[in-house]
Amino acid sequence: MLFQDDRAPGTIENYMRHVRAFAAWTRGSEVTPEISAAWKKHLQEVGYAPDTINCMLVSLNRFFDCVGWGACKVRLLRIQRKLFRATQKELTRSEYLRLLHAAHLYHRERIAL
C-alpha cells in the first residue's frame, strides 16, 4: 500500500522499522488491542519523545489497516503545542537592528520591511 500511495523510500523504511520493532517486542505472541496498548505504554516508559511515539503508532496503525486488524489500532498521544518560543530563541533589539541595517545596506527594502 505504501508503494501504491507513492510514499518516499525513507518513509517506507521507517514504517517497516516501526512494525518490525513492534513484532520483536511482542516476541511472537498474538496481537490484541491490549498488546498494542501495552506497546504504546512501553514506548512512553522507555522514554521516547511523544512525537516519535506517534510516528511509531501511525506506522503500526497503517499496518493494522492493511492486514484487517483495525480493532488493534492504538490512539495517538495528545501533544500540546507550545504557543510561544523560548526566550533564548528571540532576537535581541541589537540583533534586529543589525538585520535591518544589512537589508538597507544591500538595498533589500522588502526584506527590511
DAKA-V690742 format. One record per residue. N is the residue number from 0. RES is the residue in three letters. SS is DSSP state (@ for helix, = for strand, . for the rest). NEAR is the number of other C-alpha atoms within 10 Angstrom. Layout:
((N:RES:SS:NEAR) (N:RES:SS:NEAR))
This chain:
((0:MET:.:10) (1:LEU:.:14) (2:PHE:.:9) (3:GLN:.:6) (4:ASP:.:7) (5:ASP:.:10) (6:ARG:.:12) (7:ALA:.:10) (8:PRO:@:11) (9:GLY:@:9) (10:THR:@:13) (11:ILE:@:16) (12:GLU:@:11) (13:ASN:@:14) (14:TYR:@:21) (15:MET:@:16) (16:ARG:@:14) (17:HIS:@:20) (18:VAL:@:20) (19:ARG:@:13) (20:ALA:@:13) (21:PHE:@:20) (22:ALA:@:14) (23:ALA:@:11) (24:TRP:@:13) (25:THR:@:15) (26:ARG:.:8) (27:GLY:.:9) (28:SER:.:10) (29:GLU:.:8) (30:VAL:.:14) (31:THR:.:13) (32:PRO:@:15) (33:GLU:@:12) (34:ILE:@:17) (35:SER:@:21) (36:ALA:@:15) (37:ALA:@:14) (38:TRP:@:18) (39:LYS:@:20) (40:LYS:@:12) (41:HIS:@:14) (42:LEU:@:17) (43:GLN:@:15) (44:GLU:@:9) (45:VAL:@:8) (46:GLY:.:9) (47:TYR:.:12) (48:ALA:.:10) (49:PRO:@:15) (50:ASP:@:13) (51:THR:@:12) (52:ILE:@:21) (53:ASN:@:20) (54:CYS:@:15) (55:MET:@:22) (56:LEU:@:26) (57:VAL:@:19) (58:SER:@:19) (59:LEU:@:24) (60:ASN:@:21) (61:ARG:@:18) (62:PHE:@:20) (63:PHE:@:18) (64:ASP:@:13) (65:CYS:@:12) (66:VAL:@:8) (67:GLY:.:10) (68:TRP:.:15) (69:GLY:@:14) (70:ALA:@:12) (71:CYS:@:18) (72:LYS:.:20) (73:VAL:.:21) (74:ARG:.:13) (75:LEU:.:16) (76:LEU:.:13) (77:ARG:.:9) (78:ILE:.:9) (79:GLN:.:6) (80:ARG:.:6) (81:LYS:.:7) (82:LEU:.:6) (83:PHE:.:6) (84:ARG:.:8) (85:ALA:.:8) (86:THR:@:8) (87:GLN:@:7) (88:LYS:@:7) (89:GLU:.:10) (90:LEU:.:10) (91:THR:.:11) (92:ARG:@:9) (93:SER:@:9) (94:GLU:@:11) (95:TYR:@:11) (96:LEU:@:13) (97:ARG:@:12) (98:LEU:@:14) (99:LEU:@:16) (100:HIS:@:14) (101:ALA:@:13) (102:ALA:@:16) (103:HIS:@:15) (104:LEU:@:11) (105:TYR:.:10) (106:HIS:.:11) (107:ARG:.:13) (108:GLU:@:11) (109:ARG:@:8) (110:ILE:@:12) (111:ALA:@:15) (112:LEU:.:8))
